[in-house]
Amino acid sequence: MSTGRDLRHLQNPSAIEDAFSKLVSGGKIGYKTVIEKKKIPSRCTNCGRGGEYDQKFCSQCGGEMKVPLVTCPKCEKQIGDTEKFCTECGTKFS
């Protein structure tokens, strides 16, 4: 039975990695996994055109390139790139 409480603040990232590496390796000692994070391409704030991850300015209009939010910075809920507020905690996105 679940209480519905959010316990993510109690998670230890290194303990999660250790548990994952034991699971993947079959319990071998010294096995270290590499967890890759997907790089999200940046988008132009002016024309909306996509670009490279590390691109700073748009090659078409000269607008500033920014990486769109994919999770709420406060509660970590996944969000769409057009949302202005988090539907979970109400955080306003700039």
Steps between C-alpha positions, in 0.01 A plus 500: 500500500637841406477814711539731199789685666786632284820341633735605218685739734618196699663333199878464495628523137814294567298225668268488198799466264651224717172308508461538124856380432446191722179423316656536154824316579336210682665599829861523378730705723656813353263521204410861426224600261492817297164673497482733203275801505333598176612841373202707399556723195458873548223705337500859377301731729416719198403269210475160677751326272693211655877488520797326654524444877781754556389759240455849650339693212267404214664476157178614329385805699774565760266435794620351828503120519378339825448141607127454574392368841394136502441467875379747759800642691304482827315165497672313211169426318537463122365798309440599140706773336194727456373491859527817708419346841559162663175307539638321807637781720400821318854628434507770231749444219675801347 
